[in-house]
């Protein structure tokens, strides 16, 4: 933690600790070998036309001490590969249709599959559907209406995935033996199930409904990149998106009914506050450096946000789906020349956070008051 290495794509003065705004620079990430050795390595993309670099090793945050550095090895790897953008769609149906009850799973599958195919016809390669959308208004107990994954309901989307070479994330209640989960099923471009995410943070009354919570935040390798999921209330716990980001996701797919932070702050029927909603989703994308793909059950405010926090698509309630091209290879840099993604992760000091990882941290006592 006390050691850091940076590459400046120029030749700053040895005593210059600030590079100003004209110089591009990058962190070099470290691996701790043992108690006395840290190894730095990385593949960096030089600015166009650059012909020099300076590597700066620093011993910091201590008044005394010393370090010894080996001579660094720098290898020219040639031209950096280009990363094609991914066309992403969020399929919900128009608000007037999204709110219409579909009393059978078959009707729900038909509703969403038809619109998913339309998005695929427009070139979408990653499609996200809303929370538990395949059994949302279906009558019956959770145990009665929960679905198998894979199973007949997901097979329709698997067929579309194979036909179009698309990755499709479907929300449903999933039955696994005697347990029911709130699930996001990730169907890859070959029609296989890349993985299932089980909602970890259940909403207030959902937590007493018999639904079983998940126990982790997996990220799945797919044809379009690495995909992680949160579902609805997960978004209210900052750690949910942070874990997906730390697991190296390119996309966070968020099927969501709504957000209690982005609603009226008084008793009564919820009412979407779009300004709050936009702020919440934008910050999640920036803080964790992935693309947010947000599928809201009632359509309005479903959106696609890039790593810089820009809204690439936003549904005002009048579209069956929204679609956007997401630049995965974009190198977003801050005003001072640093790579935002590197700064975002390199500034963390996780060993300081350990006190709050206990089941009953002392600080929790103050949270018991209303």
WOZI-V584354 format. One record per residue. RES is the residue in one letter. D_LAST is the distance of its C-alpha to the last C-alpha in Angstrom with 2 decimals. Layout:
res;d_last
RES;D_LAST
RES;D_LAST
This chain:
res;d_last
X;38.25
X;40.51
X;43.17
X;43.17
X;45.88
X;46.35
X;49.15
X;50.26
X;52.56
X;54.91
X;56.11
X;53.77
X;55.06
X;54.38
X;52.46
X;50.40
X;46.72
X;45.78
X;47.62
X;47.02
X;46.58
X;49.91
X;49.81
X;48.19
X;46.75
X;45.06
X;43.29
X;45.12
X;42.87
X;43.41
X;43.83
X;43.70
X;46.95
X;46.64
X;45.43
X;48.01
X;48.52
X;46.65
X;48.28
X;47.69
X;48.73
X;48.01
X;49.66
X;49.33
X;50.79
X;52.89
X;52.92
X;55.87
X;59.02
X;57.61
X;60.16
X;58.48
X;55.35
X;54.15
X;52.06
X;49.98
X;48.77
X;46.46
X;45.44
X;42.33
X;39.61
X;42.02
X;44.57
X;47.15
X;48.32
X;50.57
X;50.81
X;53.77
X;53.90
X;56.28
X;58.13
X;56.02
X;57.55
X;57.23
X;58.52
X;59.16
X;58.00
X;59.48
X;57.77
X;54.12
X;53.66
X;52.23
X;49.14
X;49.39
X;46.45
X;44.75
X;44.60
X;41.19
X;40.26
X;37.11
X;38.25
X;36.18
X;38.62
X;38.33
X;35.22
X;37.29
X;38.51
X;35.35
X;33.63
X;36.64
X;36.18
X;38.48
X;38.81
X;40.61
X;40.21
X;43.73
X;42.86
X;39.82
X;41.97
X;44.66
X;42.33
X;40.85
X;44.07
X;46.13
X;43.92
X;43.66
X;47.45
X;47.62
X;45.45
X;47.70
X;50.71
X;49.38
X;49.27
X;45.66
X;45.44
X;41.71
X;40.05
X;36.41
X;35.33
X;31.91
X;29.44
X;31.02
X;33.49
X;36.35
X;34.70
X;31.99
X;33.28
X;35.56
X;35.44
X;35.05
X;32.76
X;31.56
X;34.20
X;36.85
X;36.26
X;35.23
X;38.02
X;40.05
X;40.18
X;42.97
X;44.04
X;45.65
X;42.68
X;42.40
X;46.20
X;46.57
X;44.56
X;46.38
X;49.62
X;48.46
X;47.36
X;50.83
X;52.65
X;51.03
X;50.13
X;46.46
X;43.21
X;40.87
X;37.21
X;36.42
X;33.13
X;33.34
X;32.11
X;34.35
X;35.67
X;36.69
X;38.36
X;35.81
X;32.72
X;31.28
X;29.72
X;28.43
X;31.19
X;32.73
X;36.43
X;38.37
X;41.98
X;44.38
X;47.47
X;49.76
X;47.77
X;46.39
X;42.77
X;41.77
X;38.56
X;35.49
X;31.89
X;29.31
X;25.78
X;23.61
X;20.03
X;19.99
X;17.92
X;15.34
X;18.11
X;20.87
X;19.56
X;20.48
X;23.71
X;26.01
X;26.14
X;26.56
X;24.90
X;27.22
X;27.52
X;28.74
X;29.54
X;33.33
X;35.46
X;38.65
X;42.01
X;43.43
X;46.31
X;44.24
X;42.38
X;39.43
X;36.65
X;33.11
X;30.49
X;26.81
X;25.71
X;23.02
X;19.55
X;21.30
X;21.39
X;17.65
X;18.12
X;20.41
X;22.26
X;23.68
X;25.87
X;26.57
X;28.06
X;30.25
X;31.40
X;32.20
X;34.18
X;36.41
X;35.68
X;37.58
X;35.43
X;31.88
X;32.11
X;28.86
X;29.17
X;26.12
X;25.18
X;22.84
X;19.89
X;16.50
X;16.40
X;19.81
X;19.15
X;18.12
X;14.58
X;14.60
X;15.33
X;18.86
X;21.18
X;20.54
X;22.88
X;23.94
X;23.53
X;26.47
X;26.04
X;22.62
X;24.11
X;27.11
X;25.21
X;23.16
X;26.32
X;28.51
X;26.46
X;26.33
X;30.13
X;30.81
X;28.55
X;30.02
X;33.49
X;34.13
X;34.85
X;32.01
X;33.26
X;30.64
X;31.52
X;29.34
X;30.20
X;30.64
X;32.82
X;31.71
X;30.30
X;31.81
X;33.17
X;35.01
X;34.15
X;36.28
X;35.38
X;35.67
X;32.98
X;35.60
X;35.26
X;38.51
X;37.83
X;35.35
X;35.62
X;35.38
X;35.55
X;39.33
X;40.43
X;40.73
X;39.97
X;39.70
X;41.72
X;42.12
X;44.04
X;41.85
X;43.66
X;42.69
X;45.21
X;43.91
X;43.78
X;41.05
X;41.55
X;39.77
X;41.48
X;42.68
X;44.49
X;42.11
X;41.13
X;37.47
X;37.08
X;38.52
X;36.49
X;33.27
X;33.92
X;36.02
X;33.48
X;31.06
X;31.04
X;29.55
X;30.60
X;28.06
X;25.15
X;26.06
X;23.61
X;20.76
X;22.77
X;22.31
X;20.41
X;18.26
X;18.42
X;17.53
X;15.25
X;12.97
X;11.79
X;9.68
X;7.79
X;6.59
X;3.81
X;0.00
